[in-house]
Amino acid sequence: MQSLFLKHIRICVIIIFYAFFLPVSAWTQPAPSELQTLQLFFENDLFGGTDEYYTNAFQLTWISKDLKQYEDDLRLPRFSLPFIKALPFSGNPASVHNVGVLIGQQIYTPSNTQTTARLENERPYAGFLYGGLALHSKTHLKLDTLEIVLGVVGPASKAELAQNTVHDLRDIPTAKGWSNQLHNEPGLRLSWQRKWRLHSMVLSDVLSYDLISRAGLTLGNVRTSTSAGGEVRFGYNIPEDFGSDVIRAGAGVSAPVIGGSKPGKTSWGTHLFVSSQIEAIYQDIFLDGNTWRDSQSVDKKPLVADFSVGASYNINMFKLTYRHLFKTEQFDNQKKGQTIGSLTLALSF
């Protein structure tokens, strides 16, 4: 685990080195449609001064260059093409497409991690280790994302190893109650999300703003829910993408810009943003417990809202985003809502 942690650090260092020290001409020569994008997400409640509930997550995502049609990407299994062609947005001649591949891990704990006893009316210990495939389809004003994720919940997710190894490295107390975590269970999550660029305006030679809305649906034993939200961005040289996001099912986060945009018109930009979302939740395995076996569970809230503020800086083909997010209570007897920090590094190449 320590070697995996050091590998993640090396990746971040390489991304930052290339972003800041590679000559600008090397970044601006490729057409936007020819660029791939690599994104590294890191989320932790330590930014909010706690170590509980949704406590840590990372996700690594690769997104292909623009495609006229999905079958142009030879990495897609040929047997999947008939199903992909049946999707409502896959055959739109006005759209361009991208294929995404993602891997990640999420970790959940109760508020008291220093007891080995099973805690009733507390969020269960749980982890989720997963991989997935995402299909993006976009025009200048609209982005559709269909994402399928397969993974495992329980000890096989290696959440205990990941959390306690990092705690050992940082010389802080390890979590003692992982023997009470959810049982092993395969996880499936199928998600669709649509983003709309509703409005944008140039306020002066240096400042502009835009408004992006979104709606989504998620199905599966890991989570079944529907959501809606939006984001307002204000700043200098805002990227012509579809905004930023936390690790969220079906989120088309920083998908490559469309061919008609001009990311190379200047070498840098920065903006602030405000975002909110409301979600109606029918199933959440991390609160409801295992699907087919008895396990610890809590009574979840049917509606959850979140609000976040953040800042983003982009230079050449590199984008760094930080978001501070507050989420309302997710289950009965939860002491208060939760604050997490989300850091995203994106590199187009």
C-alpha positions in Angstrom: 0.0 0.0 0.0 2.9 2.3 0.8 4.3 1.8 -2.7 0.8 2.5 -4.2 0.6 5.8 -2.2 4.1 6.8 -3.4 3.1 6.0 -7.0 0.1 8.4 -6.7 2.5 11.1 -5.4 4.9 10.6 -8.3 2.0 10.9 -10.8 1.0 14.2 -9.3 4.6 15.5 -9.4 4.9 14.5 -13.1 1.6 16.2 -14.0 2.6 19.4 -12.2 6.1 19.4 -13.8 4.8 19.0 -17.3 2.1 21.6 -16.7 4.4 24.3 -15.5 7.7 23.6 -17.3 6.8 22.3 -20.7 7.0 25.1 -23.3 3.6 26.7 -24.0 4.0 25.9 -27.8 4.1 22.2 -27.0 0.6 22.6 -25.4 -1.1 24.8 -27.9 -0.1 22.9 -31.1 -2.6 20.0 -30.9 -6.2 20.6 -31.9 -8.5 20.3 -28.8 -10.3 17.3 -30.6 -7.0 15.4 -30.6 -6.3 15.7 -26.9 -6.8 13.0 -24.3 -7.4 13.9 -20.6 -6.2 12.4 -17.4 -7.9 13.3 -14.2 -6.9 12.5 -10.6 -9.5 13.1 -7.9 -8.8 13.2 -4.1 -11.5 13.8 -1.5 -11.1 13.8 2.3 -13.1 15.1 5.2 -9.9 16.2 6.9 -10.3 19.4 4.9 -13.3 19.9 7.2 -11.5 19.1 10.4 -13.1 15.6 10.9 -12.3 12.0 10.3 -15.7 10.3 10.0 -18.5 9.2 7.6 -17.4 9.7 4.0 -13.8 10.0 5.0 -11.6 9.4 2.0 -11.8 8.7 -1.8 -9.6 8.8 -4.9 -10.5 8.2 -8.5 -8.3 8.1 -11.6 -10.0 8.8 -14.9 -8.8 8.7 -18.5 -10.9 10.3 -21.3 -10.2 9.7 -25.0 -9.8 12.3 -27.7 -12.9 13.4 -29.6 -14.5 10.7 -31.7 -17.0 11.0 -34.6 -18.5 7.7 -33.5 -17.9 5.4 -30.6 -16.7 2.5 -32.8 -13.7 4.6 -33.8 -12.2 3.8 -30.4 -10.7 0.3 -30.7 -10.5 -0.2 -27.0 -14.3 -0.7 -26.8 -15.3 -4.4 -27.0 -16.9 -5.1 -30.3 -19.8 -7.0 -28.7 -20.8 -3.7 -26.9 -21.2 -1.7 -30.1 -24.8 -2.7 -30.9 -25.9 -1.7 -27.3 -24.0 1.6 -27.6 -25.6 2.4 -30.9 -29.0 1.9 -29.3 -28.4 4.7 -26.9 -30.5 7.8 -27.6 -27.5 10.2 -27.8 -25.0 8.0 -29.6 -26.3 8.6 -33.1 -26.7 12.3 -33.0 -24.7 13.7 -36.0 -24.3 17.1 -34.3 -22.4 15.5 -31.3 -18.9 14.4 -30.7 -18.1 11.6 -28.4 -15.5 10.4 -25.9 -14.8 7.2 -24.1 -13.7 7.2 -20.4 -12.1 4.6 -18.2 -12.0 5.0 -14.4 -10.8 3.3 -11.2 -11.3 4.4 -7.7 -11.9 3.6 -4.0 -14.2 5.1 -1.4 -14.0 4.7 2.4 -16.8 5.2 5.0 -16.5 5.0 8.8 -18.6 5.9 11.9 -17.8 9.0 13.9 -16.1 7.0 16.7 -13.2 5.0 15.1 -11.4 4.2 18.4 -13.7 1.4 19.7 -13.9 -2.2 18.5 -17.6 -2.4 19.5 -20.4 -2.4 16.9 -22.0 1.0 17.1 -25.8 1.1 16.6 -27.4 4.1 14.9 -24.0 4.9 13.4 -22.9 4.8 9.8 -21.3 1.4 9.2 -17.7 0.8 8.2 -17.6 0.2 4.5 -15.3 0.5 1.4 -15.9 0.4 -2.3 -13.2 -0.6 -4.8 -14.4 -0.2 -8.4 -13.6 0.3 -12.1 -15.8 1.6 -14.8 -16.5 2.8 -18.3 -18.0 6.1 -19.3 -19.5 7.3 -22.6 -19.6 11.1 -23.2 -21.6 12.7 -26.0 -21.5 16.5 -26.3 -22.5 19.5 -28.4 -21.5 23.1 -27.5 -24.4 23.4 -25.1 -25.1 19.9 -23.8 -23.1 16.9 -22.4 -24.6 13.4 -21.9 -22.7 10.9 -19.8 -23.5 7.2 -19.4 -21.4 5.4 -16.8 -21.3 1.8 -15.8 -19.3 0.8 -12.7 -18.5 -2.6 -11.4 -16.8 -3.2 -8.0 -16.8 -4.8 -4.6 -18.1 -3.7 -1.2 -16.6 -5.2 2.0 -13.2 -6.5 3.1 -12.3 -7.2 -0.6 -12.3 -3.5 -1.2 -9.2 -3.2 1.0 -10.6 0.0 2.6 -9.2 -1.0 6.0 -5.7 -1.5 4.6 -5.8 1.8 2.7 -7.0 3.9 5.6 -4.9 2.4 8.4 -1.7 2.3 6.2 -2.1 6.1 5.5 -2.8 6.7 9.3 0.4 4.8 10.2 2.4 6.8 7.7 1.0 10.0 9.1 1.5 8.8 12.7 -2.2 9.2 13.7 -4.5 6.7 15.4 -5.8 3.9 13.2 -9.5 3.0 13.0 -10.2 0.1 15.4 -13.7 -1.1 14.3 -13.1 -2.5 10.8 -14.2 -6.0 12.0 -17.7 -4.6 11.9 -17.7 -3.5 8.2 -20.2 -4.5 5.6 -19.8 -8.0 4.1 -18.3 -8.7 0.7 -20.8 -8.0 -2.1 -20.3 -7.3 -5.8 -21.5 -3.8 -6.7 -23.1 -2.5 -9.8 -23.9 1.2 -10.5 -25.4 2.4 -13.8 -25.6 6.2 -14.1 -26.8 8.8 -16.6 -26.2 12.5 -16.3 -26.9 15.5 -18.6 -25.3 18.9 -18.3 -26.6 22.0 -20.0 -24.7 25.2 -20.6 -27.6 27.5 -20.0 -26.1 30.9 -20.2 -22.7 32.6 -20.6 -21.7 36.3 -20.9 -18.5 38.3 -21.3 -18.5 41.1 -18.8 -15.3 42.8 -19.9 -12.1 42.1 -21.8 -10.9 40.0 -18.9 -14.0 38.7 -17.0 -16.9 36.4 -17.9 -19.3 34.1 -16.2 -21.5 31.1 -17.2 -24.2 28.9 -15.8 -24.3 25.1 -16.1 -27.2 22.9 -14.9 -27.3 19.1 -14.5 -29.7 16.3 -13.8 -29.0 12.6 -13.3 -30.3 9.1 -12.5 -28.4 6.2 -10.9 -29.5 2.6 -10.7 -27.9 -0.4 -9.0 -27.4 -2.2 -5.7 -24.7 0.3 -4.7 -27.0 3.3 -5.2 -30.3 4.2 -6.7 -31.2 7.9 -6.8 -32.1 10.9 -8.9 -30.5 14.3 -8.6 -30.5 17.9 -10.0 -28.2 20.8 -9.5 -26.2 23.6 -11.1 -23.0 25.6 -11.1 -22.1 29.3 -11.6 -18.6 30.2 -12.7 -17.0 33.6 -12.7 -13.5 34.6 -13.7 -10.8 35.1 -16.3 -10.6 32.8 -19.4 -13.0 30.2 -18.1 -12.4 26.9 -19.9 -15.0 26.0 -22.4 -15.8 22.7 -20.7 -18.8 21.6 -18.6 -17.5 22.6 -15.2 -16.0 20.7 -12.4 -17.5 18.2 -10.0 -16.8 15.9 -7.0 -16.6 12.2 -7.5 -20.2 11.6 -8.4 -21.9 8.8 -10.2 -22.2 9.7 -13.9 -20.5 13.1 -13.6 -18.9 14.2 -16.9 -16.2 16.0 -15.0 -13.9 18.2 -17.1 -14.6 16.2 -20.3 -12.4 17.4 -23.1 -13.6 20.7 -24.7 -15.4 20.5 -28.1 -13.5 21.1 -31.3 -14.9 24.6 -31.9 -13.5 26.0 -28.6 -10.1 27.8 -28.3 -8.3 26.7 -25.1 -5.0 27.9 -26.6 -6.0 31.6 -27.0 -4.2 32.4 -23.8 -1.9 30.2 -21.7 -3.8 30.5 -18.4 -7.1 31.4 -16.6 -8.7 31.3 -13.2 -12.2 31.3 -11.9 -14.4 30.9 -8.8 -17.5 28.8 -8.7 -20.6 28.1 -6.6 -22.5 24.8 -6.9 -25.5 23.1 -5.4 -27.4 19.8 -5.7 -30.4 18.0 -4.3 -30.7 14.2 -4.5 -33.6 11.9 -3.8 -32.2 8.5 -2.6 -34.0 5.2 -2.8 -31.0 2.9 -2.1 -27.6 3.5 -0.6 -25.7 0.3 0.3 -23.3 2.3 2.6 -26.3 3.3 4.8 -28.9 0.5 4.1 -26.4 -2.3 4.5 -25.8 -5.4 2.4 -28.4 -6.4 -0.1 -28.6 -10.1 0.5 -27.1 -10.6 4.0 -27.8 -9.1 7.4 -25.4 -6.3 8.3 -25.3 -3.1 10.2 -27.4 -0.3 8.8 -29.0 3.1 9.6 -32.2 4.8 8.6 -31.2 7.1 5.7 -32.7 10.5 4.8 -34.7 10.3 1.6 -33.5 13.8 0.5 -29.9 15.1 0.7 -28.6 18.5 -0.4 -25.1 19.8 -0.9 -23.6 23.3 -1.4 -20.0 24.0 -2.4 -17.7 26.8 -3.3 -14.3 26.5 -5.0 -11.6 27.9 -7.2 -9.9 26.6 -10.4 -6.7 27.5 -12.1 -5.7 26.4 -15.6 -2.5 26.9 -17.4 -1.7 25.5 -20.9 -3.5 22.1 -20.7 -3.4 21.7 -17.0 -6.3 22.4 -14.6 -6.2 22.4 -10.8 -9.5 22.6 -8.9 -10.3 22.8 -5.2 -13.9 22.5 -3.9 -15.1 22.9 -0.3 -18.4 21.0 0.0 -21.1 20.9 2.7 -23.6 18.0 2.7 -26.7 17.8 4.8 -27.4 14.9 7.2 -27.6 11.6 5.4 -29.2 9.4 8.1 -31.2 9.7 11.3 -29.2 10.4 14.5 -26.3 11.9 12.4 -24.9 14.6 14.7 -24.6 17.2 11.9 -23.9 17.6 8.2 -20.5 16.9 6.8 -17.8 19.1 5.2 -15.3 17.6 2.7 -12.6 19.0 0.5 -12.2 17.8 -3.1 -9.0 18.3 -5.1 -8.8 17.6 -8.8 -5.9 17.6 -11.2 -6.6 17.4 -14.9 -4.1 17.1 -17.7 -4.8 17.1 -21.4 -2.1 15.7 -23.7 
